[in-house]
Amino acid sequence: MDEDLSASTTAAPLSGRRLLGRLSVMDWIAIALLIAGVLAAATGLLPAAAAGETLKRILPILIFLFSVVILAELTAEAEVFDVIATRVTIAARGSNVALFWLCLVFAALTTMFLNLDTTAVLLTPVMLATAVRAGVAPLPLAMTTVWLANTASLLLPVSNLTNLLAAGRVKLSPVAFAERMALPQLAALVVVAGALWIFYWRRNPPRYTPPAAHRAANRPLFWVASVCCAVFIVGLLMDVPLEYMTPVCAGVLVAAFAKWGRHHLRWSLIPWRLVVFVAGLFLVVGTVDAHGLHSVMTSLIGSDPGASGTWRAAISGGAFSNILNNLPSYAAGELAVPEANHTQLLGLLIGTNVGPLITPWASLATLIWAEHCRNRGVAIDWRKFVLTGAATAAAVLAASVAVLIVT
């Protein structure tokens, strides 16, 4: 009896140490952010009213994140993404160059016409499965997804939540907004394509062997997952609230797996780190905002309606997106831009859309993308991610803002 108790008491610390040892740097950052946010609220550094408003605002986001990652992960288990990926690799006919352009166009169109979060949620697994099917390194395809999710979101109001806010502020219809942002968007895509090729794609073997057509092993799960994804996309287009639609789609798919593939349901499907990270991030950003973020943005952006003010707004938006997050950075910057300065506001929009390529928390899409990469064992060299992202963000921002100013 004593021996059993001794073994039990020594096993527990070992188990705890093993658990702590499995936490990555990003796990610790997420936990630290949440602790910092809770402490700020508990000590009054973040006023109680502001903390309550922040939690109320992010609750729908947390529900969406929790549900959408489970939806995407189970869709991957149902082999929906494998089927699509096989078709993509076959369409490229074994050419690395053709695969590059196919992935680029696929990611850009998905972001423009659905939105950047859809690209992160549904296209990331497709790209990673495409790499497996083609027998090539997954990182170039993964980076194509995350960079296009952010930089291809300028064209339409539906492409990004910040676009909807900006379109309402400058009073542009969807068509007029697209006409105004078409050339900046084209400039951004040209620069991103060049950066992706130079940094990630050019070292790939020039040829690969196209795979045979893939058929999902569990047909009921495949079709239920396909329908759930289709409903999710249609709901996005119809502007159904994500916090209602996504849990329903995920819940139906979980029920299908409980019936036809229970062994796929595991605790690791729960995206705890992403939820913890976002909750902590918004509490910390709320604290910063309560202590002068608006004043800082106002002094940095200025009120010049011309080229100088537009550049200042774009650079400030891009910088603060990578320090904090693009949504609160745009919201704070928008309040700092005078009502009549439409070009300056669009400069801020470009900065907060194409700038978030440097840090993993700069946009919600990047956080979702990183979670998918982690779940599929794709190692991200964060030092290279930061360095190549900084160079690309600077070049894309410069090109798109320059085109905005002269057109």
VEXMINU-512340 format. One record per residue (C-alpha): residue in one letter; z, x, y. Coordinates in Angstrom, 3 decimals. Last residue first. Layout:
REM residues N
+------+----------+----------+----------+
! rest !       pz !       px !       py !
+------+----------+----------+----------+
!    a !        Z !        X !        Y !
...
+------+----------+----------+----------+
This chain:
REM residues 407
+------+----------+----------+----------+
! rest !       pz !       px !       py !
+------+----------+----------+----------+
!    t !  -58.665 !   -4.181 !   57.027 !
!    v !  -57.465 !   -0.843 !   58.459 !
!    i !  -53.737 !   -1.482 !   58.051 !
!    l !  -53.866 !   -2.969 !   54.551 !
!    v !  -56.109 !   -0.117 !   53.331 !
!    a !  -53.597 !    2.454 !   54.542 !
!    v !  -50.758 !    0.475 !   52.962 !
!    s !  -52.548 !    0.421 !   49.582 !
!    a !  -53.393 !    4.123 !   49.549 !
!    a !  -50.029 !    5.420 !   50.773 !
!    l !  -48.041 !    3.152 !   48.465 !
!    v !  -50.138 !    4.160 !   45.457 !
!    a !  -49.812 !    7.881 !   46.230 !
!    a !  -46.053 !    7.767 !   46.839 !
!    a !  -45.438 !    5.595 !   43.785 !
!    t !  -47.551 !    7.903 !   41.606 !
!    a !  -45.719 !   11.083 !   42.615 !
!    a !  -42.308 !    9.424 !   42.272 !
!    g !  -43.204 !    7.846 !   38.932 !
!    t !  -44.415 !   11.163 !   37.539 !
!    l !  -41.110 !   12.799 !   38.488 !
!    v !  -38.822 !    9.912 !   37.504 !
!    f !  -40.466 !    9.207 !   34.132 !
!    k !  -40.649 !   12.940 !   33.408 !
!    r !  -36.882 !   13.204 !   33.883 !
!    w !  -36.368 !    9.944 !   31.994 !
!    d !  -38.116 !   11.238 !   28.872 !
!    i !  -38.432 !    7.847 !   27.203 !
!    a !  -38.053 !    7.733 !   23.418 !
!    v !  -39.785 !    4.775 !   21.787 !
!    g !  -37.457 !    3.527 !   19.041 !
!    r !  -38.685 !   -0.046 !   19.067 !
!    n !  -35.493 !   -1.535 !   20.524 !
!    r !  -35.358 !    1.191 !   23.173 !
!    c !  -38.919 !    0.556 !   24.268 !
!    h !  -38.231 !   -3.180 !   24.503 !
!    e !  -35.089 !   -2.585 !   26.594 !
!    a !  -36.985 !   -0.217 !   28.893 !
!    w !  -39.641 !   -2.879 !   29.500 !
!    i !  -37.023 !   -5.497 !   30.399 !
!    l !  -35.420 !   -3.088 !   32.887 !
!    t !  -38.832 !   -2.168 !   34.311 !
!    a !  -39.696 !   -5.843 !   34.830 !
!    l !  -36.394 !   -6.439 !   36.639 !
!    s !  -37.355 !   -3.829 !   39.197 !
!    a !  -35.893 !   -0.567 !   40.544 !
!    w !  -33.361 !   -0.335 !   37.705 !
!    p !  -35.351 !    2.190 !   35.659 !
!    t !  -35.770 !    4.513 !   38.665 !
!    i !  -39.079 !    5.918 !   39.957 !
!    l !  -41.798 !    3.281 !   39.697 !
!    p !  -40.369 !    0.679 !   42.090 !
!    g !  -42.741 !    1.474 !   45.015 !
!    v !  -45.639 !   -0.816 !   44.116 !
!    n !  -43.938 !   -4.155 !   44.794 !
!    t !  -41.138 !   -3.302 !   47.261 !
!    g !  -43.391 !   -1.092 !   49.374 !
!    i !  -46.308 !   -3.521 !   49.255 !
!    l !  -44.056 !   -6.367 !   50.404 !
!    l !  -42.710 !   -4.270 !   53.282 !
!    g !  -46.292 !   -3.615 !   54.368 !
!    l !  -46.954 !   -7.355 !   54.084 !
!    l !  -44.038 !   -7.913 !   56.472 !
!    q !  -45.474 !   -5.360 !   58.920 !
!    t !  -48.848 !   -7.098 !   58.762 !
!    h !  -47.220 !  -10.443 !   59.556 !
!    n !  -45.127 !   -9.287 !   62.505 !
!    a !  -44.589 !  -12.714 !   64.156 !
!    e !  -41.227 !  -13.474 !   62.498 !
!    p !  -39.689 !  -10.082 !   63.332 !
!    v !  -38.949 !   -7.930 !   60.259 !
!    a !  -35.238 !   -7.250 !   59.586 !
!    l !  -34.648 !  -10.464 !   57.620 !
!    e !  -37.579 !   -9.527 !   55.387 !
!    g !  -36.058 !   -6.108 !   54.745 !
!    a !  -32.834 !   -7.548 !   53.314 !
!    a !  -34.747 !   -9.924 !   51.014 !
!    y !  -37.217 !   -7.192 !   50.028 !
!    s !  -34.407 !   -4.783 !   49.140 !
!    p !  -32.496 !   -7.517 !   47.293 !
!    l !  -35.558 !   -8.120 !   45.079 !
!    n !  -36.728 !   -4.496 !   44.744 !
!    n !  -33.552 !   -3.025 !   43.304 !
!    l !  -30.920 !   -0.617 !   44.661 !
!    i !  -32.002 !    3.010 !   45.133 !
!    n !  -35.522 !    2.579 !   43.784 !
!    s !  -36.115 !   -0.601 !   45.760 !
!    f !  -34.476 !    1.041 !   48.789 !
!    a !  -37.145 !    3.743 !   48.901 !
!    g !  -40.086 !    1.386 !   48.391 !
!    g !  -38.905 !   -1.065 !   51.037 !
!    s !  -38.144 !    1.694 !   53.538 !
!    i !  -41.566 !    3.287 !   52.978 !
!    a !  -43.370 !   -0.030 !   53.386 !
!    a !  -41.401 !   -1.116 !   56.466 !
!    r !  -41.817 !    2.252 !   58.198 !
!    w !  -45.541 !    2.294 !   57.452 !
!    t !  -45.960 !   -1.219 !   58.842 !
!    g !  -43.920 !   -0.390 !   61.935 !
!    s !  -46.067 !    2.645 !   62.691 !
!    a !  -49.332 !    0.791 !   62.044 !
!    g !  -48.626 !   -2.019 !   64.476 !
!    p !  -46.053 !   -4.817 !   64.721 !
!    d !  -43.309 !   -2.392 !   65.888 !
!    s !  -39.924 !   -4.048 !   65.256 !
!    g !  -37.928 !   -1.313 !   63.526 !
!    i !  -37.931 !   -0.721 !   59.774 !
!    l !  -35.189 !    1.907 !   59.571 !
!    s !  -32.811 !    0.366 !   62.126 !
!    t !  -33.224 !   -3.115 !   60.676 !
!    m !  -32.813 !   -1.882 !   57.097 !
!    v !  -29.541 !   -0.130 !   57.972 !
!    s !  -28.217 !   -3.189 !   59.770 !
!    h !  -29.109 !   -5.431 !   56.824 !
!    l !  -27.429 !   -3.056 !   54.359 !
!    g !  -24.220 !   -3.086 !   56.452 !
!    h !  -21.134 !   -3.637 !   54.349 !
!    a !  -21.787 !   -7.031 !   52.789 !
!    d !  -25.180 !   -5.780 !   51.581 !
!    v !  -23.547 !   -2.845 !   49.803 !
!    t !  -21.113 !   -5.205 !   48.080 !
!    g !  -23.919 !   -7.568 !   47.099 !
!    v !  -25.829 !   -4.576 !   45.713 !
!    v !  -22.791 !   -3.715 !   43.561 !
!    l !  -22.469 !   -7.298 !   42.325 !
!    f !  -26.221 !   -7.463 !   41.709 !
!    l !  -26.235 !   -4.268 !   39.688 !
!    g !  -23.189 !   -5.200 !   37.609 !
!    a !  -24.724 !   -8.491 !   36.480 !
!    v !  -28.115 !   -6.825 !   35.892 !
!    f !  -26.647 !   -3.994 !   33.825 !
!    v !  -24.356 !   -6.208 !   31.731 !
!    v !  -27.244 !   -8.551 !   30.881 !
!    l !  -29.549 !   -5.648 !   30.014 !
!    r !  -26.878 !   -3.932 !   27.934 !
!    w !  -26.041 !   -7.084 !   25.963 !
!    p !  -29.623 !   -7.723 !   24.849 !
!    i !  -28.670 !   -9.632 !   21.657 !
!    l !  -31.194 !   -8.744 !   18.948 !
!    s !  -28.768 !   -6.090 !   17.669 !
!    w !  -26.612 !   -8.868 !   16.212 !
!    r !  -29.147 !   -9.621 !   13.497 !
!    l !  -31.569 !  -12.416 !   12.571 !
!    h !  -34.443 !  -10.872 !   10.593 !
!    h !  -32.725 !  -11.622 !    7.256 !
!    r !  -32.900 !  -15.363 !    8.069 !
!    g !  -36.680 !  -15.444 !    7.741 !
!    w !  -37.942 !  -18.932 !    6.896 !
!    k !  -35.190 !  -21.404 !    7.906 !
!    a !  -32.993 !  -19.336 !   10.209 !
!    f !  -36.200 !  -17.755 !   11.548 !
!    a !  -37.488 !  -21.187 !   12.562 !
!    a !  -34.162 !  -22.014 !   14.228 !
!    v !  -34.305 !  -18.745 !   16.177 !
!    l !  -37.847 !  -19.648 !   17.272 !
!    v !  -36.768 !  -23.077 !   18.528 !
!    g !  -33.844 !  -21.504 !   20.391 !
!    a !  -36.060 !  -18.869 !   22.049 !
!    c !  -38.469 !  -21.508 !   23.348 !
!    v !  -35.585 !  -23.723 !   24.531 !
!    p !  -33.746 !  -20.768 !   26.084 !
!    t !  -36.931 !  -19.820 !   28.004 !
!    m !  -37.699 !  -23.249 !   29.478 !
!    y !  -34.396 !  -24.022 !   31.149 !
!    e !  -33.552 !  -20.731 !   32.896 !
!    l !  -37.257 !  -20.168 !   33.522 !
!    p !  -37.611 !  -23.235 !   35.742 !
!    v !  -41.035 !  -24.814 !   34.973 !
!    d !  -43.593 !  -23.418 !   37.436 !
!    m !  -46.596 !  -24.953 !   35.648 !
!    l !  -48.109 !  -21.499 !   35.066 !
!    l !  -44.803 !  -20.191 !   33.750 !
!    g !  -44.419 !  -23.219 !   31.482 !
!    v !  -47.897 !  -22.600 !   30.102 !
!    i !  -46.893 !  -19.010 !   29.290 !
!    f !  -43.634 !  -20.041 !   27.566 !
!    v !  -45.386 !  -22.827 !   25.667 !
!    a !  -47.944 !  -20.304 !   24.392 !
!    c !  -45.156 !  -17.928 !   23.391 !
!    c !  -43.376 !  -20.705 !   21.462 !
!    v !  -46.670 !  -21.729 !   19.821 !
!    s !  -47.344 !  -18.175 !   18.649 !
!    a !  -43.783 !  -17.821 !   17.321 !
!    v !  -44.111 !  -21.083 !   15.354 !
!    w !  -47.482 !  -19.945 !   14.008 !
!    f !  -46.316 !  -16.518 !   12.871 !
!    l !  -43.071 !  -17.881 !   11.427 !
!    p !  -44.997 !  -20.358 !    9.268 !
!    r !  -47.526 !  -17.642 !    8.276 !
!    n !  -45.072 !  -15.053 !    6.988 !
!    a !  -47.112 !  -11.969 !    6.060 !
!    a !  -49.154 !  -11.863 !    9.265 !
!    r !  -52.798 !  -10.946 !    8.733 !
!    h !  -54.166 !   -7.744 !   10.271 !
!    a !  -57.844 !   -6.868 !   10.657 !
!    a !  -58.605 !   -3.347 !    9.431 !
!    p !  -57.622 !   -0.450 !   11.633 !
!    p !  -59.823 !    1.496 !   14.053 !
!    t !  -59.740 !    5.245 !   13.328 !
!    y !  -58.971 !    7.274 !   16.440 !
!    r !  -61.133 !    9.330 !   18.783 !
!    p !  -60.674 !   11.421 !   21.918 !
!    p !  -57.245 !   12.672 !   20.778 !
!    n !  -54.694 !   11.878 !   23.494 !
!    r !  -54.098 !   14.587 !   26.110 !
!    r !  -55.931 !   12.638 !   28.833 !
!    w !  -53.702 !    9.565 !   28.549 !
!    y !  -50.302 !   10.360 !   30.064 !
!    f !  -50.141 !   12.216 !   33.390 !
!    i !  -53.797 !   12.526 !   34.351 !
!    w !  -55.009 !    9.214 !   32.906 !
!    l !  -52.035 !    7.241 !   34.171 !
!    a !  -52.317 !    8.809 !   37.625 !
!    g !  -56.035 !    8.010 !   37.912 !
!    a !  -55.552 !    4.409 !   36.832 !
!    v !  -52.617 !    4.059 !   39.215 !
!    v !  -54.725 !    5.276 !   42.154 !
!    v !  -57.595 !    2.884 !   41.421 !
!    l !  -55.197 !   -0.022 !   40.817 !
!    a !  -53.390 !    0.486 !   44.144 !
!    a !  -56.647 !    0.622 !   46.083 !
!    l !  -57.804 !   -2.613 !   44.433 !
!    q !  -54.527 !   -4.304 !   45.343 !
!    p !  -54.788 !   -3.152 !   48.961 !
!    l !  -58.366 !   -4.543 !   48.945 !
!    a !  -57.425 !   -7.938 !   47.519 !
!    m !  -54.257 !   -8.470 !   49.614 !
!    r !  -55.674 !  -10.467 !   52.521 !
!    e !  -58.169 !  -12.418 !   50.402 !
!    a !  -55.492 !  -13.150 !   47.790 !
!    f !  -53.120 !  -14.467 !   50.466 !
!    a !  -55.879 !  -16.661 !   51.881 !
!    v !  -56.556 !  -18.106 !   48.423 !
!    p !  -52.853 !  -18.674 !   47.658 !
!    s !  -52.339 !  -20.249 !   51.103 !
!    l !  -50.884 !  -18.002 !   53.800 !
!    k !  -47.994 !  -19.016 !   56.065 !
!    v !  -46.727 !  -15.484 !   56.814 !
!    r !  -43.204 !  -16.410 !   55.637 !
!    g !  -44.335 !  -18.646 !   52.781 !
!    a !  -46.672 !  -15.965 !   51.440 !
!    a !  -43.877 !  -13.386 !   51.741 !
!    l !  -41.376 !  -15.365 !   49.652 !
!    l !  -43.968 !  -16.176 !   46.999 !
!    n !  -45.037 !  -12.532 !   46.945 !
!    t !  -41.415 !  -11.424 !   46.420 !
!    l !  -41.298 !  -13.583 !   43.278 !
!    n !  -44.263 !  -11.685 !   41.903 !
!    s !  -47.738 !  -12.430 !   40.553 !
!    v !  -47.531 !  -16.114 !   41.490 !
!    p !  -48.329 !  -15.372 !   45.161 !
!    l !  -51.543 !  -13.597 !   44.111 !
!    l !  -52.932 !  -10.078 !   44.551 !
!    l !  -50.002 !   -7.697 !   44.894 !
!    s !  -48.530 !   -7.642 !   41.364 !
!    a !  -50.796 !   -4.984 !   39.844 !
!    t !  -48.436 !   -2.147 !   40.866 !
!    n !  -45.264 !   -3.297 !   39.107 !
!    a !  -46.443 !   -4.600 !   35.750 !
!    l !  -49.252 !   -2.045 !   35.914 !
!    w !  -46.761 !    0.836 !   35.918 !
!    v !  -44.655 !   -0.689 !   33.136 !
!    t !  -47.540 !   -1.534 !   30.823 !
!    t !  -49.541 !    1.650 !   31.293 !
!    m !  -46.351 !    3.629 !   30.689 !
!    a !  -45.921 !    1.963 !   27.297 !
!    l !  -49.547 !    2.629 !   26.385 !
!    p !  -49.234 !    6.316 !   27.267 !
!    l !  -45.839 !    6.515 !   25.459 !
!    p !  -46.924 !    5.053 !   22.109 !
!    a !  -48.678 !    8.173 !   20.748 !
!    v !  -51.738 !    7.216 !   18.708 !
!    g !  -52.199 !    5.773 !   15.180 !
!    a !  -54.394 !    2.949 !   16.431 !
!    r !  -52.220 !    0.294 !   14.794 !
!    v !  -49.000 !    1.968 !   15.938 !
!    a !  -50.255 !    2.374 !   19.497 !
!    t !  -51.397 !   -1.255 !   19.534 !
!    a !  -47.926 !   -2.336 !   18.393 !
!    l !  -46.457 !   -0.586 !   21.428 !
!    m !  -48.997 !   -2.258 !   23.683 !
!    v !  -48.373 !   -5.708 !   22.203 !
!    p !  -44.588 !   -5.250 !   22.443 !
!    t !  -44.939 !   -4.350 !   26.154 !
!    l !  -47.350 !   -7.229 !   26.806 !
!    l !  -44.917 !  -10.065 !   26.153 !
!    v !  -41.790 !   -9.352 !   28.187 !
!    a !  -42.922 !   -6.683 !   30.668 !
!    t !  -46.255 !   -8.376 !   31.356 !
!    t !  -44.503 !  -11.740 !   31.607 !
!    d !  -42.094 !  -10.182 !   34.114 !
!    l !  -45.020 !   -8.947 !   36.221 !
!    n !  -46.578 !  -12.356 !   36.655 !
!    l !  -49.068 !  -14.701 !   34.960 !
!    f !  -52.366 !  -14.244 !   36.800 !
!    m !  -51.953 !  -10.824 !   38.398 !
!    t !  -49.641 !   -9.258 !   35.812 !
!    t !  -51.687 !  -10.352 !   32.807 !
!    l !  -54.910 !   -9.304 !   34.550 !
!    a !  -53.574 !   -5.812 !   35.278 !
!    a !  -52.145 !   -5.292 !   31.785 !
!    f !  -55.378 !   -6.296 !   30.007 !
!    v !  -57.522 !   -4.307 !   32.460 !
!    l !  -55.509 !   -1.126 !   31.896 !
!    c !  -55.228 !   -1.637 !   28.134 !
!    l !  -59.014 !   -2.055 !   27.826 !
!    w !  -59.650 !    0.892 !   30.136 !
!    f !  -57.429 !    3.208 !   28.073 !
!    l !  -58.732 !    1.902 !   24.737 !
!    a !  -62.295 !    2.605 !   25.886 !
!    v !  -61.354 !    6.167 !   26.882 !
!    n !  -59.499 !    6.754 !   23.593 !
!    s !  -62.513 !    5.532 !   21.623 !
!    g !  -62.008 !    4.125 !   18.103 !
!    r !  -64.067 !    0.991 !   18.592 !
!    a !  -62.049 !   -0.280 !   21.616 !
!    a !  -62.368 !   -3.852 !   20.271 !
!    i !  -60.778 !   -2.792 !   16.962 !
!    t !  -57.716 !   -1.462 !   18.789 !
!    v !  -57.380 !   -4.668 !   20.817 !
!    r !  -57.823 !   -6.913 !   17.759 !
!    t !  -55.155 !   -4.964 !   15.907 !
!    a !  -52.808 !   -5.318 !   18.852 !
!    i !  -53.194 !   -9.108 !   18.871 !
!    v !  -52.300 !   -9.353 !   15.165 !
!    d !  -49.439 !   -6.881 !   15.530 !
!    f !  -48.106 !   -8.808 !   18.529 !
!    v !  -47.844 !  -12.001 !   16.515 !
!    e !  -46.141 !  -10.111 !   13.676 !
!    a !  -43.275 !  -12.646 !   13.262 !
!    e !  -40.862 !   -9.765 !   13.924 !
!    a !  -42.649 !   -9.197 !   17.260 !
!    t !  -42.173 !  -12.854 !   18.149 !
!    l !  -38.515 !  -12.394 !   17.203 !
!    e !  -38.182 !   -9.554 !   19.711 !
!    a !  -40.061 !  -11.423 !   22.442 !
!    l !  -37.963 !  -14.587 !   22.182 !
!    i !  -34.716 !  -12.587 !   21.942 !
!    v !  -35.720 !  -10.658 !   25.083 !
!    v !  -36.615 !  -13.906 !   26.838 !
!    s !  -33.345 !  -15.646 !   26.083 !
!    f !  -30.861 !  -13.113 !   27.451 !
!    l !  -33.091 !  -12.286 !   30.405 !
!    f !  -33.653 !  -15.941 !   31.353 !
!    i !  -29.959 !  -16.812 !   31.081 !
!    l !  -29.099 !  -13.722 !   33.153 !
!    i !  -31.651 !  -14.656 !   35.823 !
!    p !  -30.359 !  -18.260 !   35.967 !
!    l !  -26.800 !  -16.896 !   36.439 !
!    i !  -27.915 !  -14.421 !   39.132 !
!    r !  -27.666 !  -16.747 !   42.133 !
!    k !  -24.349 !  -18.343 !   41.119 !
!    l !  -22.866 !  -14.902 !   40.439 !
!    t !  -23.997 !  -13.680 !   43.866 !
!    e !  -22.662 !  -16.789 !   45.618 !
!    g !  -19.284 !  -16.361 !   43.919 !
!    a !  -19.144 !  -12.686 !   44.884 !
!    a !  -20.094 !  -13.529 !   48.476 !
!    a !  -17.354 !  -16.162 !   48.690 !
!    a !  -14.815 !  -13.790 !   47.136 !
!    p !  -15.624 !  -11.015 !   49.601 !
!    l !  -16.962 !   -7.798 !   47.997 !
!    l !  -14.499 !   -5.095 !   48.985 !
!    g !  -11.939 !   -7.768 !   48.191 !
!    t !  -10.208 !   -5.663 !   45.558 !
!    a !  -11.189 !   -7.896 !   42.629 !
!    a !  -14.810 !   -8.305 !   43.788 !
!    a !  -15.326 !   -4.569 !   44.247 !
!    l !  -13.533 !   -3.897 !   40.953 !
!    v !  -15.850 !   -6.326 !   39.148 !
!    g !  -18.918 !   -4.640 !   40.656 !
!    a !  -17.715 !   -1.129 !   39.793 !
!    i !  -16.896 !   -2.185 !   36.225 !
!    l !  -20.328 !   -3.809 !   35.876 !
!    l !  -22.078 !   -0.721 !   37.230 !
!    a !  -20.084 !    1.600 !   34.949 !
!    i !  -21.013 !   -0.487 !   31.881 !
!    a !  -24.725 !   -0.391 !   32.760 !
!    i !  -24.607 !    3.346 !   33.523 !
!    w !  -22.824 !    3.974 !   30.209 !
!    d !  -25.497 !    2.084 !   28.293 !
!    m !  -28.227 !    3.941 !   30.214 !
!    v !  -26.720 !    7.264 !   29.125 !
!    s !  -26.779 !    6.066 !   25.518 !
!    l !  -23.948 !    4.502 !   23.527 !
!    r !  -24.011 !    5.474 !   19.840 !
!    g !  -21.152 !    7.946 !   20.272 !
!    l !  -18.920 !    5.177 !   21.550 !
!    l !  -19.458 !    3.244 !   18.316 !
!    r !  -18.865 !    6.343 !   16.194 !
!    r !  -15.670 !    7.025 !   18.117 !
!    g !  -14.509 !    3.476 !   17.535 !
!    s !  -15.242 !    3.741 !   13.813 !
!    l !  -13.317 !    6.991 !   13.683 !
!    p !  -10.464 !    5.375 !   15.561 !
!    a !  -10.411 !    2.487 !   13.044 !
!    a !  -10.720 !    4.624 !    9.927 !
!    t !   -7.439 !    6.423 !   10.538 !
!    t !   -5.446 !    3.203 !   10.676 !
!    s !   -7.135 !    1.736 !    7.614 !
!    a !   -6.673 !    4.843 !    5.523 !
!    s !   -3.018 !    4.891 !    6.421 !
!    l !   -2.649 !    1.202 !    5.560 !
!    d !   -4.317 !    1.754 !    2.198 !
!    e !   -2.095 !    4.748 !    1.502 !
!    d !    1.005 !    2.754 !    2.439 !
!    m !    0.000 !    0.000 !    0.000 !
+------+----------+----------+----------+
